[in-house]
């Protein structure tokens, strides 16, 4: 039985590229709902920081940390979509 191994750096690169595509298509609400638009922007800014961190750690040979950072970003993006506070199916 052969052992399957996955290169964390390659996985991080794919994960980051996938997230960047979804993040670029993000269209968040511009009006206050139960959640103020300002708070939605804060979450979007935080996603951008996690994305930047993911790139930084990948470039500095820390692929596992890069994966963790991009996973946090994707979790925030998913939360916005689940709450219907953002949509990635249309472009602006």
C-alpha positions in Angstrom: 0.0 0.0 0.0 1.6 3.3 -1.0 1.5 6.2 1.3 -0.2 9.3 -0.1 1.4 12.6 0.8 0.3 16.0 0.0 2.6 19.0 -0.3 1.3 21.7 2.0 2.7 24.4 -0.1 0.9 23.2 -3.2 -2.3 22.8 -1.3 -1.9 26.3 0.1 -1.4 27.8 -3.4 -4.5 26.1 -4.7 -6.6 27.1 -1.6 -5.4 30.7 -1.9 -6.2 30.9 -5.6 -9.6 29.5 -5.1 -10.3 31.9 -2.2 -9.0 34.9 -4.2 -11.4 34.2 -7.0 -14.4 34.0 -4.7 -13.2 37.1 -2.7 -12.9 39.2 -5.8 -16.5 38.3 -6.8 -17.8 39.2 -3.3 -20.7 41.6 -3.4 -21.6 42.5 0.2 -24.7 44.5 1.1 -24.3 48.2 1.2 -27.2 48.9 3.5 -27.6 48.2 7.2 -29.6 45.1 8.0 -29.5 43.5 11.4 -25.8 43.8 11.0 -24.4 47.2 10.2 -22.7 47.6 6.8 -19.7 49.0 8.6 -19.3 45.6 10.5 -19.6 43.7 7.2 -16.8 45.8 5.8 -14.7 45.0 8.9 -15.2 41.3 8.2 -14.2 41.9 4.6 -11.1 43.7 5.7 -10.2 40.9 8.1 -10.6 38.4 5.2 -8.1 40.5 3.2 -5.7 40.5 6.2 -5.9 36.7 6.4 -5.4 36.4 2.7 -2.3 38.6 2.9 -1.1 36.5 5.8 -1.6 33.3 3.8 0.6 34.7 1.0 3.2 35.9 3.5 3.5 32.5 5.2 3.5 30.6 1.9 6.4 32.8 0.6 8.3 32.3 3.9 8.1 28.4 3.8 5.4 28.1 6.4 2.7 26.3 4.3 0.8 24.9 7.2 0.4 28.3 8.7 -0.6 29.6 5.3 -3.3 27.0 5.1 -4.6 28.0 8.5 -4.8 31.6 7.5 -6.7 31.0 4.3 -9.0 28.6 6.1 -10.0 31.4 8.5 -10.6 33.7 5.6 -12.8 31.2 3.8 -14.7 30.6 7.1 -15.5 34.3 7.3 -16.6 34.4 3.6 -18.8 31.4 4.2 -20.4 33.0 7.2 -21.2 36.1 5.2 -22.8 34.0 2.5 -24.8 31.8 4.9 -26.2 34.9 6.6 -27.0 36.3 3.1 -24.8 39.3 3.8 -22.7 38.7 0.8 -23.0 37.1 -2.6 -20.2 35.7 -4.8 -22.4 34.6 -7.7 -22.4 38.0 -9.3 -19.7 40.5 -10.1 -19.9 44.2 -9.4 
